[in-house]
């Protein structure tokens, strides 16, 4: 754990957000097995500290770009769990009006751009958003999430290089969970991902992606650099998904010993143990237990909301195709 002193209320909120992600994903998996949610889903269990640590260092007006595994990012950035569940149920009340589904979730009102399922697709988009903020003379920042597999795509080079030469306010966040789908990173990438930052003349930082406080501290420094005009940073958050790449993935390519070893580094339990052991705040243990109960109720309420929401009308297919003309 970091030596950074984080107020008890912030720690409690981090715990709440990570718990919301975990319980949301567990419920979604159950509903998927029941056939209530169709299609495929790419889940986030095990990586919660990255999304929460990064988004805790952002303002509401700051933005994120996400990936084919967006549920955790959206929850951490403040997207309504009710609207996310409705989106998975393909209901009109979904955060993308049933047009996005699992891999394209988002809510612009809280700075969560609809997720981009193309590997590395968000990197150039984030650079473009950063350029727009710079032209607007705004101090807004973009946090761009992507996996380790994305660093071998051409779009990664193009986006990071552009952000570097123009000093754009972007924090590039690589969630290195060691596998690009089923391909081990060491078979495709000969150096640490953060070392690639040197080629663009920007800082590259490796952090323990299962320690939310460390992720928060590193992101806060990167955000301050971006907001002040210093340019982008590449964060490599070393983490691990404890589930398959997608729901059709049995993960037979991963040694059981490896999976179990990473489960012992569970980010939620690590924060719980640290907080209680260090006496952060009076009566924190009961507060954490209360959060668990509250989140369970919130998830169940979201399911009911989704089930009772109407499906989109056929004519709604014509909505949101073109941008609305601004008023004169």
N, C-alpha and C positions, 0 to 999 in steps of 0.2 A: 504493500500500500504506500501511497505517496505521503510526504510530510505536510502536504498542503492542508491547511485548516479550513474545513468546509462547515458552514453553519448547520446545526442539527435539522432545521427545517428543510434545507436544500438536500441533505442526505436522505431524509425521509421521503422527499419528492422523487429522488433518484430511485429509491427502493420501490416506491409505488409504481413508477413508470416501467421499471424492469419487470415487476410482478405482473403488471397489466399486459405487457407483451407476452410473457410466458403463458399466462392463463388464457389469453386470447388464442394463442397458437394451439394450445392443448385442446381447447373447445372446438376450434375450427377442424382439427384433425378428427375429432369424434364425430362431428357433423358430416365431414367428408366420408367417413366410413359408413355412416348411415344413409348416404346418398342424398342428403339434403343440400349439400354443396357439390356442384358438378364441375367438370374440368380438372385441371391440375393445380396444385399449390406448391410453392417453394417456401418452406418455413424457416423460422429464425431462431429456434431454441438453441441456446448456448452462446449467442452473439449479442445478447441484450445490452451488455455494458458499452459496446461501441456506439449503438444508436443513441442511448441515453446520455453517455458521456459527451458525445459530440453536440447533440441538440441542446443539452443543458448550458452549453457555452454560447448559444446563439440567442439573438433577440427574436421576437415574434415576426418582425418584418424581414429578417434574414430568410434566405431560401435554402432548400435542399433539392438535389436531384437524387433519384433512387434507381433501383435495379429490378430484376425479375423477382427479387426477394424483398418486397417493400413493406410488409406489415409492420415490422419493428420500427423502421424509420418513420413511418406515418404516425404511429402512436406516440413516439418520442417527440415529434414535432408538433403534436397537438391536434391531429385529425380525430374527429369524433369516432369513438368505438362503435356507437350505434350506426353511424353512416357507413363505416367500414364493413360491419357485419351485413348491412343491407346490400352493399355492393356485391359481396360474395354470394348473396341470395338472388342477385340479379333483380333487385327491386328499384322502383323509381326514386326512392329516398336514399339510394346509395350515394356515396361521396362523388362518384362520377356518373350518376344517373343510370347505372347498370350498363354503361358503355366501356368500362375499364376492366372490371373483374380483378382477380387477384394480382396480376402482373402489371397493372396500370393504375394503381390507386394513387390518390393524392387529393389535396384540397388547397387551391391557390390562396384562399383567405387566410391560411395559417403559414403560408410559405412553403408548403409541400407540393412541389410540382408533380403532376401525374407521372408515375414511374415509367421508365423506359426499359423494356425487356431485352433490347439488343445489347449484347455484351460490349461495354465501353461506350455505349451510345450517349450516356449522360455527360461524358467528359467534355466533349466539344460544346454541348448545350450549356454546361456550367461556365465554360470560358466565354461564350456569347453573352450569357446573363451578366457575368462580371464586367464585360466590356460595356454593356448597357448601363450598369450602375456607375461606371467610371464616367461615361459621357454625361450622365445625369448629375454628376458631382454629388452622388449619394454616398453614404458610408455603409451601405448594406453589403453583406457578405454572402457568398454561396458556399455551402458545404456539399461536396460531390462524393457520394458513396459509390464504390465499385469493388468487385472481387479481385483476387489475385490473377484469375484468368484474363482479366481485362488489360493487364499491363503488357501483354504481347499482341494487342490489337493496334493497328495503325492510328485509330482515333485517340488512343491514349497519348501517343507521342504528339499528335497534332494539337490536342487540347492543352496539354501541359506546356508544350513549347510556346504556344501562343500566349497563354497566361503568364509565362515567365518573362517573355520579351516585352510585354506591355504592362507588367506588374499589376495584373488584375486581382481583384479581391476574392480569390477562390482558395478554399481549403480542400485539397484532394485527399480523400479518406479511403485508403485501401483496406478492406476487410479481408485479411489474409487468413482464410480458414484451411489452408494447406492443400486444397483440392479445387481444380477447375472442373466442376462436375465430378468425374471419377479420376481425373488425371492428377497425380501428385505434382506439386509445384516444383520439386527438385528435378523432375524430368524435363521441365520446360524453361526454367529460369535459373541461371547459374550464380546469381548474386542476390543479396537481400534486396527486396523491392525498394526500400527507402534509399539504397545506394544509387538508384537511377536518378534521383533528384540532382545529383552533382552534374549530370550531363546538361541540365537546364539552368544551372546556377542558382538553385533555390534550396532551402533547407529540406533535408529528409530526416524524419524522426521515426524510430521504432519504439512502439509502446506495447505493454501488456494489455491486449484487448479484452481481457477478462477482468480487469480491474477498472471499475467505472471512474474512480477518483483519478487514476493516472491518465485515463483517456480524457477526462474533463480538463485536467491541468494542461495537457499537451495541446488540446484544441483551443483552450482559452488563449494560450500564447500565440498560436497560429492565427486565430481570429483577430487578436490585437494587431499583429503584423499586417494582416490583410486590410483591416479597417483604417489603418494609419497610412496606407499607400505603399507599404513595403513589398507587396506582391504575394504570390502563393506559397504554400507549404505542402509537402507531401508527407502525410502521416501513414505509416504502416502499422495497423492494429492487428497484432497476432492473436487469433481467436480460433474457434472451432465450432462448427455446427454439429450438434449431437444427434441430428436426424439425417435422413438421406437428402440428396440434392433436390429431389422433388418427391412427391408422394409415390411415384412408381419406382423409386430407387431403394433397393434393399441394402445398399451400402456394403455389399460383400467384398469390395475392394479395400476396405479399411480393417486393419487388425483389431480384434475385440479389445486387446490390451490397450491399444492406443485410445480407443473410444472411452474406455473406463478411466484411463489416466486423466483425460480431459474433463470427464464428468466430476472428478475430484476438485477441479478448478472452477466449478460452477460460479458464475459471476454474482448471482443473487445471494447464494449462501456465503460467499466471501464478504460481501458488503454487510450482511446480517451479522456474521461473526465479528468482523472488525468493529462495527458500530457498538455492539454490546460489550465486547472485550475492552474497548477504550472508553466506555462510559459516556458516549456522546449523547448528551441530553438526559434529563431525568425521566425515568420510566420508559426508555426507548423500546425495550422488549415488548411490553404490552401494546405500544403504538404500532410496532411492526405486525403483531398478530392481528390488530384491528384492521390494518391495511389489507392483509390477506382476505379477511372476511368481506370487507367492502368491495374489493376487486371482484371476488366471486359473484357477488350480487350484481355488480355492474355488468359483468359479462352475460349473466343470465338475462338481465333486462335487455341487453342488446340483441340477444337471440329472439326474444319475444317481439321486440320492435321490428326486426327484420322479417320474421314470419308473418306479422300482421300488416306489413307495408304492402301497397299495391304494386303489381308489375308495371313496367312502362307501357304506354299505349303505342299501338303500331305507328301512329303519326309522329311519335317522339323521335323516330329514327331520322327525321328531317331536321331536328334541332341540333344546335352546336356543330353544324357542318361548316358554316362560315362565320367569321367574326362579325360582330355587330358594328355598324358604322357609328362613330362617335358623334355626339350631338354638336351642332354648330355653336 
